[in-house]
């Protein structure tokens, strides 16, 4: 009974937090969509009336237009299924060895592992897109100087651009052929590839389409800026690699070591959970690890990254 109470105490605030974040994200998107309807940037419904707010529909739409769908190549239902399997499979193993409490702990460890894997995959996706961005912009600049339009230049260069950037640009052009404006599809591209360099290039393209000017010259200047920023980011990342790895190891080691000892010899760890001194030590350890991890993260983190 005590283990069940502890489990509920830990899980219900997390569930409420996730529900609140999902509702807030979906609500903000609905407000933005409603403003676009009023401005005439997005077509209204078939009846000419605004659609009522649909939480799950807005979440699905936000998912399809975000980085998760682009980098992971997963539907939202598939993502939820993988997260559930990441909790259930280790949870069953933990339940067989250490009961409900062990099952919940290993379940959260499994979910954390799945999240870390997805995050690494998204970072790899973003890094590849940023590496190919300067060559893509150079290609557009050269095509514009040859006399092609912006859409034609993007179509020509996208065929020679490696994935994932080439595939995402091709997606932009397909959506434009379906009736979406170029500005809207480029803004969606910055959501699927959340890169500061790409956002800068998209902003310049949108401004140039409104006020005019030589887009080829502007893109050449943007390419120089992007290359310099990427070179600086690589240097900072190389200089702070040891510090970042130390931060990860020092933050994760106490949890994994404590979990391993608890599974191997639970009686050895029982005084920490059943005595007042032990609970105080756990609170002090968690506070120290959180403060240390935050300080190390701030020391090795740079605004350029």
N, C-alpha and C positions, 0 to 999 in steps of 0.2 A: 504493500500500500504506500509505503514511504517512497519507494522508487517511482511508482506511478505519479505521485504528487510532484516529485522533483521533475519528472519528464514533462508533465503538463505546465509546470511553472516556467520551464525553459522554452517550450515550443509555442505556447499561445502568443507571447509577444512577437516572436518572429513571424508567425502567420499573419497577425494583424499588421505588422510593418509591411510585408509583401503585398497584402491586399490594398493597403493605403497607397503604396507607391504605384501599383498598377492602376488604381482608380484615378490618381492624380495625373499620371501620364496620359491616360485615355481622355480625361476631361480637358486637359490642355489642348490636345489635338482636336477635340470636338469644337472648342472655342475658336481655334485658328481656322478650322474648316468653315465655320459659320461666318467668320469675318470675310473669308475669301468668297463665299457665296454672295455676300452683300456688295463686295467690290466688283463682282462679275468675273473674277479670275478663274472660277471653277463653275462648270455647268451645274444647274440645279437638278432636282429630281424630275421624273417624267411628268409629275402632276404640277410642277412649279412650286411646290412647298418644300420646306426644309424637312429633312428626315429627323425623327426624334433621336435623342442620344441613346446609342447602343453601346454598352460598356464592352462586351465581348467582341462585337464587330470592330470597334475602334482599336481594341488591343490587337486583333488579328491584322488590321490594316497597318498599324504602327509596326508590327512585326515584319510584315512583307516589305515595308519600305526602309527597314533598318539594317544595321550591320549584321545582325544575327542571321537573317535570311541570306544575305550576300556571302558571308564568310563561311558559315556552317552548312549551307545548302540543305537546311532542314525546315520543315513546316513547324508551326508552333506546337501542333499536337505531337509531332515526332520528338521535339525538344522536351516536352513535358514527359513523354513516355521514357526517354532516356534518363531524365532526372529521377523518375520514379524507380526505374530499374537500378540506378546507382544507389538509391536508398534501400530498396528491398533486398537485393542480393547480399550486400555485406551485412544488412540487418538480420537476415536469417542466420548467417554464420555466427554473428554475435549473440543472437538469442539462443542458439544451440549450446554455446559455451558458457555464457554468463547471464542468461535470462533477459528480461525486458530491457533493463538498463544497459546492458552490454549491446543488445541489438540496436537500441536508439543511438548509442555512441558510434558504433561502427556504421550505422546508416548515415549519420551526419558526416562521418569521414568519407564515405563513398560519394555523397553529394558534393563535398568539397573537392574531391579528386576530379569528378566530372566537370565541375565549374572551372577548375584550374586548366584542364585539358581544353575546354572551349575557349578560355581566355587566351591560351597560347596559340590556338588556331586562328583566332581573330587578330592577334598581334602579328602573326606571320602573314596573314592576308593583307593587313594594312601596310606592312613593311614592303611587300612585293609591289603593291600599288604605288607607293611613294617612290620606290626606286625607278619605276617605269614612267613616272609623271614627267620629268624633264624632257626625255626623248619624245614623249607624246606631244608636248607643247611645242618643241622644236619642229616636229613634223607638221603640226597645224600652221605654224608661222611660215614654213617654206611653201606649203600648199596655198596659203593665202597670197603670198607674193607671186605665185604662178597664175593667180586670177580666179581661183575657185571660191565658192561661197563657204561660209563657216560650216554649214551642215555637210557639204560635200567633202570639205577638208577633214572633218571628224570621221566621216565614213571611210575615207581612204586610209587615214593613219590608223584607225582602229583595227583594220585588217592585219597590219604589221605589228601591232602592239601585243606583247604577251599578256596572258591572263594573270591576275584578275581584272586589270584595268581595261584591257581590250574588250573583254566580255561585258563589262559594265557600260562602257561607251556604246557598244552595239545595242545594249538594252535601252539606253537613252534614245538612240535613233529610232528603234522600233516603236517606243512609246510616242515619240513625236509623230511618226507616221500614222498612229492611231487617233491623232487629234489633240494630244497634249501639247502645250506650248513648250518651247525650248527652255525658257526660264524655269518653268515648273519641273521639268525633267532633270535639269542640272541641279536644282535645289535638292531633289530627291537623291541625286547621285552623291551629294555631300553627306546625306544621311546614311547611305549605304557604305560609303568610304569616308569615315569621319577624320579626314586629314586637314590640318591647317593649311598646308600648301595647296591642296585641291580647292579648299574653300576660298583661298585668296585668288586663285585663277578663275573660279566661277564668278566671284564678285566682280573681277575686272571685265570679264566677258559680258556680264549683264549690264554693267555701267556703260561699256563701249557701245552696246546695241541701242542704248537710249540717247547718248550724247554724241556718238560718232567718234571718228579718229582712226588712226592706223592701228588696227589690232595686232598686226604682225610685229610692229616695233614694241608695242606694250608687252606682248608675250615674250619677246626676247629679253626684256628687262626682268620680267617675272621669273624666267628660267634662271637668270643669273642669281636672283635673290634666293630661289628655292635651292639651287645647288650649294650656295654658301651656307644656308641654314642646315641642310642635310650633312654637310661636311662637319660643321660645328657640333651637331647633335651626335655624330659618330665619334668624334673625339671625346666629348663629354661622357658618352656611354662607355667608351673604352677605359677612361680614367677612373670611372666610378664602378666598374664591374666588380671589383673585389669588395667594395663597401656594400653594394646591393646584395651580393651573395651572402656576405656575413650577416646582413640584416635578416634575410630570409631564414638562414640556418639558425641564428640565435632566437628568432621568434618561434619557429616551428619545433625546434628540438625539445623544449620542455613538455609540450603537449604530446608529441609522439613517444617520448621516453616514458612519461607518466602513463600513457595509455598502454604501452607494451608491458610495463611492470604490473599494471592493474590486471591485465589479462593473464599474465604468467603466474602472479601470486597476489590475488586480491586481498588476502589477509594482511599482507605487508602494507598495503595502502589504506586499509580500513580506518586507522586512526585519523587520517586526514578528513574523512567524511562523517565521522561519528563523534568527534570531540570538538569542543569549542576552540581549542588552540589550533586544531587542524583546519577548521573552517577559516580562522583568521589568517593562517599561513597560505591557504589557497587564495584568499582575496588579495593578500599582499603580493603573492607571486604573479597573479593575473594583472594587477595594477603595474607592477614593475616591468613585466614583459610588454604591456601595452605602451607604457611611456618610453621604454628603450627602443621598441620597434618604430614608434613615431619619430623619435629623435634621429635615429639612423636614417630613416626615410627622408627626412627633411635635409639632412646633411649631404646625402648623395643625389638628391633630386635637383634638377636645373629647370628653369622656366622654358628653355629651348626644347626640352623633351616632351 
